[in-house]
Amino acid sequence: MTATLTDIKGRKLSRLDRTRNFGICAHIDAGKTTVTERVLYYTGKTYKMGEVHEGTATMDYLQEEQERGITIQSAATTCPWQSDGVEYIMNLIDTPGHVDFTIEVERSMRVLDGAVVVFDGKEGVEAQSETVWRQADRYRVPRVCFINKMDKLGADFDFAFNSIRERLGANTVAVQMPIGAGNDLEGIIDLVKMRAFYFSAQEFGAQVEERDIPAHLAARADELRQTLVERAAELDDALTEKFIMEEPISPDEIKAALRKGTLTMKVVPVFCGSALKYIGVQRLLDGVVDYLPNPTQVPPIQGTDPRDRSKVLTRHSSTEEPFAALVFKVVSDAHGDLTYVRIYSGVLKKGSRVLNPANNRKENISRIFEMHAKERIAREECYAGEIVAMVGLKHSVTGDTLCNGDHPIVLERMDFPEPVISMSIEPVSQADKDKLGNALGIIKREDPSFRSHFDDETGQTIIEGMGELHLEIITHKLIRDMKIGVNVGRPRVAYRETVQQKAEARGTHKKQTGGRGQFGDAVITLEPFTAAQAEEAGLHFKDHFAFENKIVGGAIPREFIPSVEAGCRAAARSGVLAGYPLINVKVTLIDGSFHEVDSSQIAFEQAGVLAFREASRKAKLQLLEPVMKVIVTTPEDFLGNVTGDLNRRRGMIVDTQQRGNTRVVVAEAPLAEMFGYSTTLRGMSQGRAAYSMEPLDYRPVPENVARAILEQLGM
């Protein structure tokens, strides 16, 4: 390991102190990948700057990404950065912005210590920005903001800054302000140092010139600086005293207070610039070093003992503790799976054997790589706090833990969203049929938000995903990358079922066939239920389904109760009304009976299935459909067209906002009505309107629509 270094202030820094694991995330088109390209250039990782609009971005290395100009897979890289005379190790993940690939952001957030959230200087907070922010909140990820595209016509720093405060509820504080905006953007003012910085475009911004603050911006800079000092003083008792006594507060004291506030998520520092025009990215990297945590400053990771799940275990980010790591991504490769892992504790050497406690299998780590997008640098060993890729793992998937076999631990798994859309695919030839099953298995291993199953009735393979683009990318991957001939059906909505009232039913499974028979008898109640109710009652709400055992007096022996639950869950998965999974319900087991000889786990599982189906029919079944949050940005002239069209699609307009000469329409609309919307929107707005869409929740299907769906299914 690299020895401890000392910075210019005389502080001793270990390897972990000098490590930053952070991600760059944002709404689609806010400029994440361009920011990342600049980071790679300035840190010396690349010698030629890639551009998204030219399809040459280093981190967007898939053919689909280069053709579409969007990020689909999160890509990881490790790069060095000099700050205060010390070389820092930056483990960086560039994540997608499109909502169909939100799973990539989700799993990246799980292993990051900090995040840079990028915003468009003209648009401010957009739909996917809110999703990303919520994901960061869920995993308690400290973050800094970068208001990008300040060179764009109509860019407004104050508007974007205030939108982060108002729409995300973030306690933002500006640490920079722009010098000019739009075509007049020249540089940035550092409000901590109270100096102006100008970036030379001829040198791709690598040449930075420090000057005095321009006279015409001095008053505004003083005003923002005063707010910054006030906010820093609120975060530190010693500074509060200095502030009250009107004593000077140094830049180092401001930084220390802001760092403390950022790590405890009490404050979010805001930077600005233009990645495309090479302005402000180096100062942003200094901000990552100054304000985002190193691996030792995040809370120790918690897990459970696989031998006793009630026992909580803790691993600190230290090389002295037993090895523990989390698999957060699997990429299929010609030379075997490449498994990305975040190491939380310990040291791992190439050639070691580790335990996967989820399946109790031993895994061989044949090679370890430090990743730079698709390039690899071989490593002999890796340490706590690092993000690396490994080759040799055969039985580990996203969310699995890898640990020292003598000190097993299971880290918390990730939750993956349910698919909202499906389509049928059929292999063209027998050879394609043979290859298809294997190919779908590979995609499923890589992408946990993708599902597939074989429909016995139609003889078709059904693939399910998060949106039209998601399934389109997957079919392209099958046809173009895996060379499998498939015919693709039309996209279909992933409906769900639920119940509207409480009902009770008995399920009795009785079979007598000569020898030992089968007997299982269970009485259940079934009722509508929500996640909030489950939390209040302290019940597990897996797959939107809660189960409670209220058997008293041994009417059913304890060992058969999990079998009744398994039967009810299986019946819920296969649906009752139209074959769609049944969700948002609670099953309570209240009574039953058993036979000393003939009762078995299988018999009680069947009793559970029968009781659940019967109770569902009595409890007034209802069809649910996925409803999407749709945000359309349109010029004023086309507002009537847009709202009229959304109304025709059973959409409900929730809000309209004025932004300059454009209108932002926020609506909620059923996914079933939104197929092909991008083409329609382009046509009705002469190509000038844009939209984004993300899953909101499941809601009842209107009766006339439900009848039509059931007729179509032959119900």
LUMMI-81127 format. One line per 8 residues: their letters; for each residue x, y, z of C-alpha. Coordinates in Angstrom, 3 decimals. Example, Ala and Ser with C-alpha at 12.3 -4.5 7.8 and 13.67 -1.06 7.14 Angstrom:
2
AS	12.300 -4.500 7.800 | 13.670 -1.060 7.140;
//
This chain:
715
MTATLTDI	0.000 0.000 0.000 | 1.084 3.578 -0.660 | 2.684 5.190 2.378 | 1.033 7.996 4.313 | 1.522 11.404 2.654 | 1.498 14.904 4.120 | -0.401 17.814 2.532 | 0.750 21.450 2.424;
KGRKLSRL	-0.941 22.113 5.766 | 1.107 19.346 7.401 | -1.828 16.910 7.784 | -0.953 13.216 7.477 | -3.115 11.456 4.901 | -3.382 7.664 4.472 | -4.526 6.001 1.243 | -8.128 5.925 2.549;
DRTRNFGI	-7.965 9.644 3.456 | -6.947 10.322 -0.141 | -9.730 8.216 -1.723 | -13.031 9.614 -2.999 | -15.756 7.269 -4.298 | -18.260 9.481 -6.071 | -20.750 9.399 -8.909 | -21.937 11.964 -11.409;
CAHIDAGK	-25.703 11.857 -11.846 | -28.473 14.054 -13.288 | -31.505 14.354 -15.549 | -30.907 13.266 -19.162 | -29.093 15.975 -21.206 | -27.857 17.987 -18.198 | -24.278 17.222 -19.313 | -23.071 14.457 -16.945;
TTVTERVL	-20.983 12.633 -19.508 | -19.401 15.870 -20.778 | -18.446 16.737 -17.166 | -16.930 13.242 -16.838 | -14.957 13.624 -20.093 | -13.450 16.870 -18.784 | -12.580 15.175 -15.474 | -10.740 12.393 -17.331;
YYTGKTYK	-8.824 14.926 -19.419 | -7.788 17.167 -16.522 | -6.744 14.203 -14.358 | -4.521 12.919 -17.182 | -6.603 9.757 -17.743 | -7.227 10.679 -21.393 | -5.132 12.784 -23.748 | -7.942 13.516 -26.193;
MGEVHEGT	-11.217 14.968 -25.035 | -14.255 12.923 -26.123 | -17.534 14.615 -27.038 | -21.015 13.120 -26.579 | -22.415 14.885 -29.686 | -19.641 13.351 -31.807 | -20.146 9.857 -30.316 | -16.560 9.819 -28.987;
ATMDYLQE	-17.170 10.004 -25.208 | -14.822 7.624 -23.345 | -17.403 6.555 -20.780 | -20.183 6.016 -23.371 | -18.340 3.179 -25.085 | -21.289 0.970 -26.096 | -22.399 1.294 -29.742 | -25.978 2.126 -28.637;
EQERGITI	-24.663 4.930 -26.383 | -22.555 6.477 -29.141 | -25.379 6.357 -31.691 | -28.013 7.832 -29.349 | -25.752 10.258 -27.455 | -27.021 8.980 -24.085 | -25.552 6.926 -21.238 | -27.121 3.467 -20.816;
QSAATTCP	-24.683 1.632 -18.547 | -22.954 3.195 -15.576 | -19.196 3.173 -16.266 | -16.489 3.224 -13.609 | -13.006 4.688 -13.716 | -10.165 5.489 -11.322 | -8.135 8.645 -11.857 | -5.616 10.769 -9.891;
WQSDGVEY	-6.166 14.442 -8.905 | -3.670 16.855 -7.360 | -5.077 19.123 -4.641 | -3.081 20.993 -1.968 | 0.062 19.259 -3.230 | -1.332 15.753 -2.617 | -2.430 13.168 -5.184 | -5.975 11.946 -4.488;
IMNLIDTP	-7.482 8.700 -5.840 | -10.815 9.451 -7.524 | -13.083 6.428 -8.118 | -15.707 7.884 -10.416 | -18.960 6.415 -11.770 | -20.798 8.106 -14.673 | -24.495 7.126 -14.430 | -27.348 7.286 -16.982;
GHVDFTIE	-29.962 10.058 -16.858 | -32.777 8.308 -18.757 | -35.497 6.986 -16.442 | -35.555 3.586 -18.206 | -32.057 2.964 -16.800 | -32.734 4.239 -13.287 | -31.579 0.849 -11.953 | -28.024 1.795 -13.028;
VERSMRVL	-28.231 4.905 -10.827 | -29.812 2.926 -7.984 | -27.038 0.357 -7.779 | -24.328 2.996 -8.181 | -25.805 5.070 -5.314 | -25.663 1.986 -3.093 | -21.849 1.833 -3.287 | -20.914 5.524 -3.536;
DGAVVVFD	-19.724 7.675 -0.647 | -20.697 10.946 -2.349 | -22.334 12.329 -5.491 | -22.046 15.298 -7.828 | -25.556 16.149 -9.058 | -25.472 18.077 -12.336 | -28.214 20.557 -13.323 | -28.886 22.416 -16.556;
GKEGVEAQ	-28.318 26.169 -15.999 | -31.425 27.021 -18.024 | -33.817 24.243 -16.900 | -32.835 23.892 -13.213 | -34.456 20.879 -11.505 | -36.010 18.467 -14.038 | -38.030 15.263 -13.616 | -35.161 12.788 -13.359;
SETVWRQA	-33.205 15.198 -11.101 | -35.909 14.584 -8.474 | -35.645 10.784 -8.868 | -31.842 10.885 -8.531 | -32.117 13.156 -5.476 | -34.575 10.759 -3.795 | -32.235 7.824 -4.490 | -29.334 9.737 -2.897;
DRYRVPRV	-31.565 10.543 0.114 | -32.522 6.875 0.464 | -28.881 5.745 0.629 | -27.824 8.803 2.717 | -25.294 9.940 0.108 | -23.736 13.389 0.768 | -23.660 15.504 -2.388 | -22.510 18.702 -4.067;
CFINKMDK	-24.323 20.350 -6.990 | -22.873 21.601 -10.264 | -25.008 24.035 -12.267 | -23.744 23.234 -15.769 | -24.464 24.750 -19.201 | -24.098 28.332 -17.927 | -23.020 29.140 -21.522 | -26.488 28.196 -22.819;
LGADFDFA	-28.821 30.914 -24.113 | -31.266 31.702 -21.285 | -29.072 30.163 -18.545 | -29.877 31.717 -15.170 | -27.779 30.803 -12.118 | -30.241 32.268 -9.563 | -33.214 30.445 -11.133 | -31.389 27.067 -11.183;
FNSIRERL	-30.042 27.592 -7.636 | -33.498 28.482 -6.255 | -35.151 25.539 -8.047 | -32.809 23.144 -6.162 | -33.824 24.782 -2.881 | -37.553 24.902 -3.608 | -38.225 21.705 -5.545 | -35.792 19.378 -3.777;
GANTVAVQ	-35.967 20.971 -0.324 | -32.148 21.098 -0.257 | -30.283 23.424 2.088 | -28.089 24.760 -0.714 | -25.265 27.264 -0.315 | -23.441 28.864 -3.261 | -19.644 28.460 -3.072 | -19.255 29.931 -6.581;
MPIGAGND	-21.056 32.337 -8.907 | -20.641 32.731 -12.689 | -18.959 35.660 -14.426 | -21.591 36.339 -17.092 | -24.019 33.843 -18.642 | -24.903 32.522 -22.114 | -22.421 33.720 -24.757 | -20.934 36.159 -22.208;
LEGIIDLV	-19.823 33.446 -19.751 | -16.136 34.095 -19.001 | -15.341 32.269 -15.772 | -16.361 31.831 -12.139 | -15.944 33.631 -8.823 | -14.832 31.479 -5.878 | -16.860 32.837 -2.937 | -14.672 31.060 -0.360;
KMRAFYFS	-11.411 32.650 -1.577 | -13.162 35.717 -3.080 | -11.122 35.441 -6.282 | -12.133 35.266 -9.962 | -10.983 32.374 -12.182 | -10.806 32.476 -15.986 | -10.327 29.379 -18.165 | -8.515 29.478 -21.518;
AQEFGAQV	-10.479 27.700 -24.288 | -7.292 27.373 -26.405 | -5.828 25.064 -23.740 | -9.163 23.187 -23.292 | -9.540 25.067 -20.010 | -6.371 23.496 -18.572 | -4.826 26.985 -18.303 | -6.556 28.728 -15.357;
EERDIPAH	-5.928 32.391 -14.572 | -6.684 33.855 -11.135 | -7.664 37.545 -10.971 | -9.482 40.107 -8.818 | -13.295 40.015 -8.862 | -14.678 42.268 -11.658 | -15.938 45.592 -10.215 | -19.473 45.214 -11.630;
LAARADEL	-19.927 41.880 -9.784 | -18.284 42.867 -6.462 | -21.558 43.813 -4.698 | -23.333 40.568 -5.699 | -20.259 38.503 -4.712 | -20.128 40.248 -1.283 | -23.812 39.488 -0.749 | -23.390 35.763 -1.578;
RQTLVERA	-20.178 35.602 0.475 | -22.056 36.993 3.503 | -24.724 34.248 3.118 | -21.946 31.641 2.793 | -20.224 32.833 6.009 | -23.560 32.858 7.876 | -24.329 29.304 6.736 | -20.822 28.100 7.708;
AELDDALT	-21.172 29.756 11.144 | -24.468 27.880 11.715 | -22.638 24.584 11.187 | -19.827 25.145 13.702 | -20.109 26.458 17.271 | -16.640 28.047 17.272 | -17.482 29.922 14.059 | -20.859 31.020 15.462;
EKFIMEEP	-18.995 32.815 18.245 | -16.570 34.415 15.775 | -19.459 35.494 13.563 | -21.346 37.118 16.459 | -18.168 38.906 17.589 | -17.629 40.003 13.944 | -14.164 38.450 13.896 | -12.737 37.472 10.464;
ISPDEIKA	-13.400 33.882 9.355 | -10.712 32.338 7.130 | -11.356 30.324 3.915 | -10.008 27.184 5.638 | -12.506 27.598 8.495 | -15.366 28.050 6.004 | -14.284 24.900 4.123 | -14.000 22.856 7.332;
ALRKGTLT	-17.501 23.919 8.453 | -19.032 23.228 5.015 | -17.338 19.819 4.885 | -18.809 18.968 8.287 | -22.251 20.127 7.108 | -22.013 18.231 3.799 | -21.001 14.963 5.495 | -23.955 15.199 7.904;
MKVVPVFC	-26.223 16.189 4.963 | -27.145 19.508 6.586 | -25.899 21.555 3.646 | -25.262 21.137 -0.108 | -22.464 23.263 -1.663 | -23.307 24.535 -5.173 | -20.710 25.006 -7.936 | -21.235 26.331 -11.462;
GSALKYIG	-19.650 26.471 -14.910 | -19.842 24.987 -18.380 | -18.254 21.599 -19.033 | -18.658 22.078 -22.803 | -16.725 25.389 -22.676 | -14.142 23.944 -20.223 | -15.187 26.308 -17.394 | -15.208 25.258 -13.732;
VQRLLDGV	-14.538 21.494 -13.848 | -11.123 21.657 -12.101 | -12.629 23.738 -9.278 | -15.443 21.163 -9.030 | -12.828 18.400 -8.563 | -11.246 20.457 -5.769 | -14.762 20.674 -4.306 | -15.083 16.854 -4.383;
VDYLPNPT	-11.830 16.646 -2.377 | -12.851 19.479 -0.014 | -16.446 18.500 0.734 | -17.245 14.865 -0.140 | -16.299 12.099 2.328 | -13.437 9.641 2.153 | -14.379 6.000 2.916 | -13.526 6.371 6.630;
QVPPIQGT	-15.991 9.266 7.021 | -19.121 7.378 6.035 | -20.913 5.324 8.718 | -19.637 1.723 9.052 | -21.543 -0.687 6.811 | -24.002 -2.945 8.635 | -25.010 -6.489 7.798 | -26.309 -9.625 9.437;
DPRDRSKV	-24.762 -12.930 10.439 | -25.901 -15.559 7.858 | -26.007 -18.147 10.658 | -28.272 -15.939 12.809 | -30.137 -13.249 10.828 | -31.195 -11.423 14.007 | -27.541 -10.684 14.827 | -26.343 -7.343 13.381;
LTRHSSTE	-22.663 -7.148 12.348 | -20.626 -4.035 11.496 | -17.614 -3.520 9.226 | -15.531 -0.328 9.429 | -13.697 0.960 6.369 | -10.339 -0.425 7.441 | -7.773 -2.833 6.020 | -7.464 -4.346 9.519;
EPFAALVF	-11.025 -5.747 9.538 | -12.152 -9.018 7.831 | -12.809 -8.745 4.072 | -16.368 -7.725 3.056 | -17.550 -6.405 -0.319 | -20.769 -5.893 -2.277 | -21.340 -6.908 -5.910 | -23.097 -3.977 -7.597;
KVVSDAHG	-22.765 -4.819 -11.288 | -22.067 -7.821 -13.518 | -20.965 -7.338 -17.138 | -20.847 -10.326 -19.462 | -17.572 -10.519 -21.360 | -16.049 -12.793 -23.990 | -13.478 -13.894 -21.383 | -16.000 -14.470 -18.569;
DLTYVRIY	-18.129 -12.243 -16.362 | -16.591 -9.004 -15.137 | -17.949 -8.432 -11.618 | -17.792 -4.896 -10.188 | -17.468 -4.753 -6.397 | -17.208 -2.098 -3.706 | -14.828 -3.230 -0.957 | -15.990 -2.091 2.468;
SGVLKKGS	-13.335 -3.687 4.678 | -10.166 -5.768 4.584 | -7.661 -6.609 1.844 | -8.108 -9.070 -1.028 | -5.277 -10.631 -3.027 | -5.492 -12.025 -6.550 | -6.063 -15.806 -6.464 | -7.963 -15.721 -3.116;
RVLNPANN	-11.103 -17.699 -2.334 | -14.050 -15.826 -0.820 | -17.514 -16.818 0.387 | -20.851 -15.715 -1.091 | -23.111 -16.184 1.980 | -26.325 -15.728 -0.087 | -25.847 -19.167 -1.695 | -23.028 -20.463 0.549;
RKENISRI	-20.765 -20.935 -2.487 | -17.004 -20.326 -2.533 | -15.758 -18.060 -5.327 | -12.253 -17.857 -6.842 | -10.903 -14.371 -7.530 | -8.621 -15.212 -10.459 | -7.900 -11.581 -11.480 | -8.477 -8.064 -10.099;
FEMHAKER	-8.712 -4.967 -12.298 | -8.787 -1.237 -11.772 | -11.274 -0.069 -14.386 | -11.095 2.859 -16.768 | -14.397 2.620 -18.730 | -13.709 -0.472 -20.907 | -9.926 -0.526 -20.286 | -8.436 -2.551 -17.442;
IAREECYA	-5.318 -2.230 -15.312 | -4.342 -5.494 -13.577 | -3.908 -5.346 -9.791 | -2.272 -7.825 -7.399 | -4.497 -6.817 -4.472 | -7.230 -4.362 -3.502 | -8.154 -2.599 -0.279 | -11.060 -1.293 1.801;
GEIVAMVG	-12.660 1.772 0.229 | -11.898 0.781 -3.379 | -14.162 0.028 -6.347 | -12.658 -2.670 -8.574 | -13.698 -5.344 -11.074 | -12.972 -9.050 -10.673 | -12.854 -12.056 -12.977 | -13.498 -15.643 -11.913;
LKHSVTGD	-16.792 -15.336 -10.033 | -19.358 -17.862 -11.273 | -22.227 -17.739 -8.760 | -22.524 -14.078 -7.706 | -25.034 -11.523 -8.997 | -25.879 -7.882 -8.283 | -26.643 -7.351 -4.593 | -24.649 -10.369 -3.365;
TLCNGDHP	-22.061 -10.067 -0.594 | -18.516 -11.440 -0.845 | -16.718 -11.991 2.451 | -14.030 -13.811 4.381 | -15.240 -17.413 4.904 | -14.161 -17.369 8.565 | -16.051 -14.122 9.271 | -19.272 -14.330 7.217;
IVLERMDF	-21.554 -11.293 6.870 | -24.568 -10.531 4.628 | -24.789 -6.877 3.585 | -28.181 -5.330 2.836 | -29.425 -6.190 -0.660 | -30.704 -3.632 -3.145 | -34.397 -3.287 -4.021 | -35.148 -3.314 -7.735;
PEPVISMS	-38.286 -1.755 -9.230 | -40.984 -3.890 -10.851 | -41.126 -3.789 -14.698 | -43.964 -1.677 -16.162 | -43.878 -2.842 -19.786 | -43.528 -6.152 -21.633 | -43.315 -7.468 -25.199 | -43.200 -10.853 -26.851;
IEPVSQAD	-40.187 -12.102 -28.795 | -39.944 -15.231 -30.926 | -36.751 -16.814 -32.278 | -36.613 -16.964 -36.078 | -34.996 -20.434 -36.321 | -34.282 -23.467 -34.132 | -30.627 -22.371 -33.842 | -31.805 -18.956 -32.565;
KDKLGNAL	-34.152 -20.689 -30.108 | -31.238 -22.648 -28.646 | -29.197 -19.453 -28.179 | -32.034 -17.243 -26.891 | -32.439 -18.822 -23.424 | -28.731 -18.466 -22.697 | -28.667 -14.863 -23.997 | -31.647 -13.832 -21.834;
GIIKREDP	-29.922 -15.386 -18.808 | -26.833 -13.247 -19.488 | -28.924 -10.043 -19.817 | -30.836 -10.878 -16.618 | -27.554 -11.307 -14.741 | -26.329 -7.936 -16.013 | -29.605 -6.033 -15.526 | -31.735 -6.845 -12.443;
SFRSHFDD	-34.620 -4.627 -13.681 | -35.076 -6.927 -16.719 | -37.305 -10.033 -16.472 | -38.246 -12.745 -18.938 | -40.460 -15.836 -18.903 | -41.925 -18.364 -21.325 | -45.695 -18.226 -21.907 | -46.908 -21.864 -22.253;
ETGQTIIE	-50.246 -20.833 -23.786 | -48.862 -18.727 -26.665 | -45.452 -20.405 -26.976 | -43.826 -16.953 -26.867 | -41.039 -15.591 -24.702 | -42.148 -12.474 -22.810 | -39.524 -9.868 -21.888 | -40.290 -7.165 -19.315;
GMGELHLE	-38.549 -3.869 -18.557 | -38.768 -0.271 -17.362 | -39.870 1.402 -20.597 | -39.985 1.323 -24.407 | -36.360 2.442 -24.752 | -35.187 -0.186 -22.242 | -36.792 -3.039 -24.244 | -35.631 -1.527 -27.546;
IITHKLIR	-32.006 -1.517 -26.315 | -32.347 -5.137 -25.139 | -33.769 -6.348 -28.489 | -30.947 -4.493 -30.302 | -28.460 -6.235 -28.029 | -29.956 -9.642 -28.878 | -30.022 -8.996 -32.627 | -26.879 -6.924 -33.158;
DMKIGVNV	-24.445 -7.909 -30.398 | -25.492 -11.511 -29.731 | -26.423 -12.258 -33.384 | -29.763 -13.915 -32.514 | -32.650 -13.625 -34.971 | -35.871 -12.655 -33.169 | -39.269 -11.299 -34.211 | -40.491 -8.651 -31.816;
GRPRVAYR	-44.138 -8.090 -30.828 | -45.807 -4.837 -29.778 | -45.039 -3.458 -26.297 | -47.668 -4.368 -23.685 | -48.464 -2.827 -20.343 | -47.632 -4.767 -17.163 | -51.007 -4.556 -15.388 | -51.537 -5.652 -11.792;
ETVQQKAE	-54.524 -6.885 -9.782 | -55.728 -6.033 -6.278 | -58.780 -6.479 -4.018 | -61.230 -3.810 -2.872 | -62.620 -5.281 0.347 | -61.907 -7.791 3.101 | -62.922 -11.432 2.636 | -62.470 -14.752 4.415;
ARGTHKKQ	-62.009 -18.160 2.780 | -61.023 -21.723 3.596 | -58.714 -23.805 1.435 | -58.694 -27.566 1.959 | -56.343 -29.817 0.020 | -57.309 -33.489 0.497 | -56.031 -36.432 -1.531 | -56.195 -40.142 -0.803;
TGGRGQFG	-54.353 -42.415 -3.213 | -53.888 -45.840 -1.654 | -50.885 -45.204 0.629 | -50.208 -42.061 2.599 | -52.591 -39.240 1.637 | -52.270 -35.482 1.605 | -54.147 -33.156 3.918 | -53.857 -29.398 4.444;
DAVITLEP	-56.567 -27.038 5.703 | -56.147 -23.260 6.136 | -58.554 -20.372 6.810 | -57.350 -16.892 5.800 | -58.609 -13.337 5.550 | -57.524 -11.205 2.596 | -57.720 -7.388 2.625 | -56.371 -4.315 0.803;
FTAAQAEE	-53.090 -3.114 2.361 | -50.449 -0.425 1.787 | -46.721 -0.041 2.494 | -47.529 2.623 5.128 | -49.895 0.239 6.949 | -47.267 -2.520 6.813 | -44.652 -0.205 8.341 | -47.054 0.838 11.081;
AGLHFKDH	-47.917 -2.800 11.885 | -44.233 -3.848 11.690 | -44.957 -6.348 8.877 | -42.653 -7.277 5.998 | -44.159 -5.969 2.711 | -42.179 -7.913 0.114 | -43.637 -7.723 -3.437 | -46.458 -5.493 -2.048;
FAFENKIV	-47.728 -8.462 -0.017 | -47.917 -8.827 3.797 | -48.549 -12.029 5.742 | -49.565 -12.306 9.397 | -49.966 -15.481 11.432 | -52.759 -15.382 14.024 | -53.029 -19.113 14.709 | -53.544 -19.900 18.386;
GGAIPREF	-53.717 -23.220 20.169 | -51.780 -25.139 17.505 | -54.655 -25.492 14.980 | -51.837 -25.697 12.381 | -48.374 -26.868 13.545 | -45.728 -24.150 13.388 | -43.648 -25.929 10.715 | -46.539 -25.747 8.177;
IPSVEAGC	-47.225 -22.000 8.516 | -44.411 -20.876 6.106 | -45.911 -23.317 3.562 | -49.316 -21.574 3.767 | -47.545 -18.221 3.207 | -45.580 -19.658 0.250 | -48.841 -20.926 -1.315 | -50.570 -17.549 -0.895;
RAAARSGV	-47.564 -15.704 -2.358 | -47.425 -18.098 -5.347 | -51.164 -17.576 -5.998 | -50.684 -13.777 -5.773 | -47.807 -13.899 -8.292 | -49.880 -15.781 -10.870 | -52.960 -13.568 -10.369 | -56.639 -14.510 -10.258;
LAGYPLIN	-58.620 -12.094 -12.439 | -56.482 -11.951 -15.594 | -53.198 -13.643 -14.731 | -51.427 -10.437 -13.591 | -49.647 -10.366 -10.191 | -51.934 -9.406 -7.314 | -50.476 -6.603 -5.137 | -51.175 -4.333 -2.126;
VKVTLIDG	-52.792 -7.054 -0.016 | -52.469 -8.584 3.431 | -53.174 -12.222 4.207 | -53.935 -13.204 7.811 | -53.888 -16.892 8.697 | -56.610 -17.301 11.348 | -57.504 -21.007 11.552 | -57.096 -24.445 10.021;
SFHEVDSS	-56.660 -28.099 10.829 | -54.161 -30.895 10.164 | -53.839 -34.678 10.052 | -51.194 -36.422 12.170 | -50.065 -38.646 9.259 | -51.242 -37.092 5.987 | -50.317 -33.423 6.531 | -47.188 -32.147 4.762;
QIAFEQAG	-45.603 -28.881 3.637 | -46.777 -29.461 0.048 | -50.370 -30.079 1.219 | -50.430 -26.817 3.219 | -48.890 -24.911 0.324 | -51.751 -26.127 -1.891 | -54.262 -25.225 0.839 | -52.773 -21.701 0.838;
VLAFREAS	-53.199 -21.432 -2.949 | -56.846 -22.600 -2.783 | -57.717 -20.302 0.152 | -56.101 -17.277 -1.513 | -57.907 -17.797 -4.834 | -61.253 -18.229 -3.115 | -60.754 -15.161 -0.878 | -59.680 -13.067 -3.923;
RKAKLQLL	-62.902 -13.858 -5.781 | -64.957 -12.824 -2.738 | -62.913 -9.634 -2.114 | -63.992 -7.843 -5.336 | -60.998 -8.046 -7.676 | -59.847 -4.972 -9.548 | -57.375 -4.345 -12.391 | -54.592 -1.776 -11.803;
EPVMKVIV	-52.490 0.009 -14.434 | -49.113 1.776 -14.183 | -49.541 5.562 -14.170 | -46.606 7.716 -15.286 | -45.497 11.173 -14.250 | -45.095 13.062 -17.546 | -43.287 16.412 -17.789 | -43.546 18.252 -21.122;
TTPEDFLG	-41.537 21.399 -21.877 | -43.166 23.229 -24.794 | -43.110 26.684 -26.411 | -46.209 28.728 -25.425 | -47.663 28.416 -28.985 | -48.171 24.645 -28.654 | -49.518 24.552 -25.074 | -53.131 23.963 -26.234;
NVTGDLNR	-52.059 21.079 -28.515 | -50.046 19.433 -25.718 | -52.721 19.689 -22.985 | -55.498 18.627 -25.396 | -53.520 15.557 -26.455 | -52.727 14.602 -22.826 | -56.433 14.865 -21.934 | -57.264 12.529 -24.854;
RRGMIVDT	-54.760 10.052 -23.390 | -56.661 9.945 -20.061 | -53.987 12.249 -18.645 | -54.586 14.554 -15.706 | -52.776 17.929 -15.772 | -51.324 18.458 -12.285 | -49.392 21.698 -12.792 | -48.213 24.154 -15.453;
QQRGNTRV	-45.259 26.481 -14.912 | -43.950 29.428 -16.897 | -40.212 29.368 -17.673 | -39.302 32.318 -19.870 | -41.181 31.852 -23.152 | -41.754 28.129 -22.551 | -44.343 26.247 -20.489 | -43.673 23.174 -18.360;
VVAEAPLA	-46.702 20.869 -18.123 | -46.727 18.261 -15.337 | -49.281 15.491 -15.897 | -50.153 11.988 -14.711 | -51.116 9.598 -17.495 | -51.618 5.815 -17.889 | -48.646 4.097 -19.566 | -51.063 2.244 -21.888;
EMFGYSTT	-51.956 5.577 -23.549 | -48.360 6.851 -23.862 | -46.905 4.462 -26.460 | -45.412 6.370 -29.384 | -45.814 9.697 -27.564 | -42.398 11.061 -28.655 | -43.402 10.905 -32.352 | -46.796 12.558 -31.713;
LRGMSQGR	-45.211 15.314 -29.586 | -42.604 16.069 -32.260 | -45.359 16.322 -34.874 | -47.652 18.642 -32.880 | -44.823 21.007 -31.797 | -42.709 21.130 -35.004 | -40.030 19.231 -33.084 | -39.664 21.992 -30.451;
AAYSMEPL	-41.233 20.310 -27.384 | -39.474 17.748 -25.187 | -40.752 15.389 -22.506 | -39.656 12.990 -19.797 | -41.635 10.218 -18.177 | -41.168 8.082 -15.062 | -43.301 5.483 -13.214 | -45.467 7.035 -10.502;
DYRPVPEN	-47.738 4.304 -9.099 | -50.466 1.743 -9.900 | -54.096 2.971 -10.033 | -57.471 1.342 -10.787 | -58.321 0.951 -14.480 | -61.665 2.625 -15.401 | -64.424 0.021 -15.714 | -64.994 0.390 -19.485;
VARAILEQ	-61.216 0.115 -20.174 | -60.894 -2.886 -17.828 | -63.765 -4.657 -19.680 | -62.003 -4.101 -23.017 | -58.693 -5.459 -21.625 | -60.373 -8.576 -20.205 | -62.248 -9.188 -23.488 | -58.969 -8.902 -25.385;
LGM	-57.462 -11.524 -23.056 | -60.521 -13.757 -23.611 | -61.612 -13.505 -19.960;
//
